[in-house]
Amino acid sequence: MSGADTPSTIATLERRAAEAMRRRDFTSAVRELQGAAEQAPGRLELWLALAAAHRASGELSAALRAVDRALQREPRAFPALLMRASLLERIEGVRAAAPVYGAALLQAPSDDHLDEAARRALAHAREVNSRHGAELNTALRASLDALPLSGRAQQQAEVFVDRLTGRRRVYAQAPLGYAYPGLPAIEFWDRAQFPWLEPLEAAAPAIAAEMLAIGMQDAALVPYMDLPDTQPVDQWAELNRSHAWTAFHLYQHGRRSEANCTRCPHTLAALEPVPQPDAVNRSPSAMFSVLKARTRIPPHTGVSNTRLVGHLALSVPPGCGFRVGAETRAWREGCAWVFDDTIEHEAWNDSDTARAVLIFDVRHPLIPDEEHAAIAAIMAAMDLFSGAPSVQTPD
C-alpha cells in the first residue's frame, strides 16, 4: 500500500468499525480498528477507539493494552488516563485505579468543555479519588496509634500523612523580595521555640487597654495598605488607602514613632523581650492592626523570609479567622502565634464589629547572628546603590 493510499484506507477502516459498533459486532470493530491503529500508530484516538471496542466486547485486558499504547504516545492525555483508571477499577479494584484517577484529575479540563458522559466519568473519578484518599489517610493515621509519640511528633506525623494522601496542600515560601536560602517552610511555628510568648500573652489585657484607649477612629490609624500609583495594586485594589484595614504604627520600617509609642508604654514594655531583626528601612516593625467589620484580607505573601511575624489577638469578635498555607486557626483573645508570612496567608472579619491584633516582627531563630549581620548589610547596600529607601510592601 502506498503512502498516498494510507489516509483513505484508515478512513475506510474507521467507517467500517463505526458501522460494526452500531451493529454491536465488536469482533469486526476490533479487527478494523486494529488495522487502522497499526497503520497510524501515532493517532491517539484510534487506540482509544480500539480500547472502547475491546471493552464493549468484554475483553478488558486487551482494552487496557490498547489504552497503554495511547499513553505511550501522550502520557498526560486526559481521556486515556480516565479510561485506564476505569478499566483498572473493573479489573483490579479501586486501590489500583485510584492513583490513575488522581493522575487524570491533574489533567482534567473544565467541566464546561466536556460532554455529559465525560462529566459523569470525571465526577466518578473525583469520588473514587477522594474516598480512596480518606481510607488511606485513616489507615496511615491508625499506624501511629502504637507509637509513643509526643504532642509535637504526633502533630508532625499527622501533617505528613495528610500531605501524603492529598488531604493537605503543600505550600512553599514565596517571598516578594528577599528569599534567604536554607530556611524551612513552616506555617505556624512551635510555641516552644519562643519562650517570650507567655509573658507577652500575660500582658495582653494591658496592651488591649492601650489599644482601646486609642479607639478605632483615631487620626493616627492610617490605611495599612498605601501603595503608590506607580506600583501595581493587583489584589489590593479594594484595601489600598482604605480605612477598612488600618494600622497604628509603633515601629514602621525600622523607624520608631515617638508620638505613638508615648501613648502605649505597656505595649512597648511587653515587646521589649521579643527578639526582632534590625535592618535599616525594614525592621523592627510593630503595630496595632484593625480590620473593620465585613472585611477580608486577600491571600498574599510577605516580602522576606529572613524574619517571622507574630500576632497577639486583642479584640476579636466571633466570625474572624486566619489561614497560613493549609492551616486555618481561630483567634482567641490574649493568645499569640508566630508564623511565616512568606507562605500564602489570608484573614477575614465576617462579624459586625472591628477586629484588632498586635503585629510585630520576630527574629528568625534559625539564622545565626553572623548571617543576620550579613543580611542587614546587603539590604543597606541595596538602598545605597538605588539611592532610595525601600518601597512599602504588604506583610
N, C-alpha and C positions, 0 to 999 in steps of 0.2 A: 504494500500500500504506500503510495507517495505521500509526502508531507502535505501536499495541497488537498489530498482527499481526507486527511485526518479529521479536520473540524466537522465536515459534513457527516463523516462516519460516526463521530462521537455524538453529534446531534441526533442521528438516526437511532443510535443505541439508547440515548436518554428518552426519546419519544417512545420507543418500544417498551422500555422499563416502566414509564409512567402508565402506559396502557395496561401492562401486566399488573401493576399495583392496583389499578382500578378494578381489574377482574379478580383481584386477590390471588393472582398466580405469582406467588412470591418467589418460587423457584426460578421462573423465567426472568423476573425482575432482577434477581441476584445475578443471573448469568449475564444479562445485558449490561448492568452497571459494573460488574467486574471487568468486562471487556473495555468499557469506557474509561474506567479509572486506571487500568493498566496502560492505556494509550495516552492519557493525560494525568500522570501521577501527581502533578503539581496543583491540580484543581481540588481545593478543599471540599467543595460542595458535592463532588462525585463520591468521595469517600464517606461523607455523611449520609448521602442518599443510599449508598450501599449498606452502611450500618443500619439505616432505618429499615431497609428491605430484610436484612438478616433478622433484625429484632421482630419484625412483623411475622416472620416465619418461625419464631421461637428459637432461633439459633443465636443465643445471647453471647456466647464466647466468640463466635465469628463476628458478630456486630462489634464487640469490644476491640477485636483485632483491626477492623476497618477504621474505627474511631482513632485508634492509636496511630494508624497510617496518616490520618489527617493531622494529628497533633505533632507528628514528626516534621510536618511542613510548617505548621503555625502553632507552637506550643502554648500561646496565650489566646487562642481562638475561643471565644466565649461559647458558641454553640457546641463545639466539640467537647469542651470541658464539662458543660452541663449534661451532654448525652453520656459521656464516660461515667460521670458520677451516678446518673440514673441507672446505667447498666450495672455498675458495681453494687449499687444498693440491692438490685434484684439477684445478683449472682452471689455476692459475699456478705451482704448486710450493711447496716448503717455505719458501723465503725470503719469499714473500708471505704465507704463512699463519702463520709463527712469531710475529710481533708480535701477531696477533689471538689466537693460542693463549695468549700471555702475558697479554693483557687478560682472557681468560676465566678463567685461573688466579687472577687477583686477585679475581674474583667467585665463585669456586667454593665451594659449601657443603661440609660434611664428607662424606666418602665414605659415612658411615653413613646419610645422607639420600638416597642415590642408588640407583637400581636397577642391576642388573648391567650392562646396556648402557651406561648413563651412566658407571659406574665404569670400564669399558673405554675409553670415549671420553676420559675425564679422564686416565687413565694414558697414553694415546697423546699427549694434549696435553702432558703433563709431559715425555715422552720427546722429542718434537719440539722443544719449547722449550729443553730442556737441550742437546740435540745442536746446535741452531742457535746457541745462545749460545757453546758450546765452539768451534764452527767460526769464528764471528765473532771470538771472542777470539784465536784463533790467527792469523787474517788481520790483525787490527789490530796485534798484537804484531810480526808479521813486517814491518809497515810501519816499525817503529822500527829495524830492522837496519841500514838505510843511513845512519842519523843518528849523528853523533859525540857521543853523549850521555855526560855524566859519570855516576858511580855514583848520585848523588842524583837527577839528572834522569831517568835510566833507571828508578829505583825509582818516582818520582812518576808517570811516564808509564804504567808498568805498573799501578799502582794505579788511575789514571784509566781505563785500558782495562777493568780488572776491574769497576769500578763501572758503566761504560757498558754492559757486556754482562751485568750481573746476577750476576757471579761473586763479587762482594764487596758486602756490605750497607753502606749509608752510615749512620753513626752520628752523631748530633748531641750537643752538650753538653746535659746535663740536671742542672745543679747543684741540690741540695736547698734551698739557701738564697740564695746570692748569685750573680746572673748579671750579670757586668760586660759592657757592650756592646763589640762590635767585635773580639772575640778569636776566632781560628780554632780549629776543632775538629781537633786533630792528635792521633792516638792515641799513638804513640811519637815523641818529638821527636828531631831530628837531633843526634847527639853533638857535631857541630861548634859548636853553639850554647853548649856548656858545657865550656870548656877545663879546668875543675877536675875533670872526671870521671876523667881518667887518674891524677892524684895520689891521688884518693880510692881508686881501684882498687889502686894500688900499696900503699896502707896496709891493704888488706883482710886480709892474714894477721894483723897486729897487732890489728885490730878483731875478727876471728873468735876470736882467742885470748882477748880480754877477754869476749866473749860466752860462750865455752865455759867460762871460769872461773866465770861466774855460774851456769851449769848450767840445766837445764830444770825443776827443781823449786824454785827459789829463791822465797822468800816475796815478793820484790819483783816477781815476774812476776804480773801481775794480768790478769783477763779483758779482752781487747781491747774487747769489747762490754759495756757496763754501762748499758743503757738503763733509765730509771726506770719504775716500774709504771704511771705515768700517761701514758707515751708508747707509741704503737703499736709492737709488736715486729715484725710482718709477717714478712719472710723471715729475720729474725734469731732466731727462736724457739729454734732448736737451739744457737745460739752465744752468746746473751745470758747474761752472767755465767757462762760456761763456761770451764774451763781447757783446752779443746780448741784454743783460739786465745788466746794470751796476749801481753802486751807488757811490756817493761822500759823504762820511760819515762826519757829523759834530759831532754827538754823536752816538756811537755804543755800545750796551750792557752796557749802563751807563757810558761809558768812553768818555771823550772829546778828539777830535782830534785837538790838538793845531795848527798844520800846516794848516789843512783845515779851521778851524774856523777863523784864521787870514785873510784868503782870502775872508771871507764872513761876514763882520761886520754888514751890513744892515740886512742880514738874521738872524743873532744871535739876533739883537735888536728887530726884528719883532717877534721872537719866545719867547722873554722874558716874555710877559704877558700870554703865553699859559701854563696852569697848566699841568705839566707832572708828572707821577708817578716816584718815586725814589726808585729803588731796585737794589742793587749791582749785577753786572754781567748781568743786564737785561734792565734797563731803567734809565734815559731817552734815547730816540732814535730820531735822526733827520738826514735826508739825502736828496740829490737830487737823484731821480730815473730816469734813462734814458733807454727807451725802443727803440731799433733800429727799422728801417722800416721792415714791413712784419714779425713782431714777435708777438707771443701770449703767455701770461702767463696762464698756465692751471688752471682749477678750483682747489682751495685749501682752507685750513682754517689755521688761525694763532694759536699761541701756548697758549695764555692765554686770558680769558675773564675778567681779572682784570683791563684791560685798553682798551681804544678805540683807533682808528687810524684816523689821519687827513690827508687829501690830499689837496694841493694847486696846481692848474693847472698853469703851467708856459709857456710851449711851446707845443701846442697840435694841430697838423695838422688834417684836416678832415679825417675821417676813423678810429678814435680812439674811444674806448668805455670801459665801466666799469660796471660790474654786481656784485651786492651783493644779494644773495638769489634770490628772484623773481623780483627784481627791477633793471633795466638797465638804466644807465644815460650816457648822452653825456658830455664830458668835455667842459668847457668854460674857456678860459684863464683868469686868475685873480680871479676865483671863487674857493671856498673851500667847503669841506664837511667833516663830521665826521661819521664814520661807525664802525660796529662791525666786526672785521676781523675773528672772530671765526665762523661766518656764511660763508658758501661756497661763494667764490668770484673769479672773473677772470678779466683779462684786455687784450686788444688787440690793436695793431697798424697795421692797414691794409694799411697805407699810404706809401709813398716813402721817407719820412723823419723821423727823430727821434722825439720821444715824451718825454718830461721832466716834472716831477712834484716834489714838495716838500712833503716828507712823514715824519710824526712825531707822537710820542705817545701822547695820551691825557688821563689825569687822569679821571677815571670813576666817573661821578657825583653822582652815587647812592651808592658809597662806602664811609662811614664816615672816618674821619682821624684815629680814633682808629683802624678800620679794615684795613686801608691801612698799618698802622704800623705793624699789626699782619701778614699781607701778606708778607711784606718785610722781617720780622724776620723769617718766615717759609722758604722762599726761600733761605735766607742766611744760615739757619741751614741745608738745604738740601745740599748746596755746601760744607759746613764744614764736614758734615757726609760722603759725597762721596770723599772728598779730591781733587775735580777737579772743575774747572769753568763749567758753563752751556755750552752745545753744541749749536751751532747756529741752529736755526730752521727758516723756512720761515715765514715772516709776511704777 
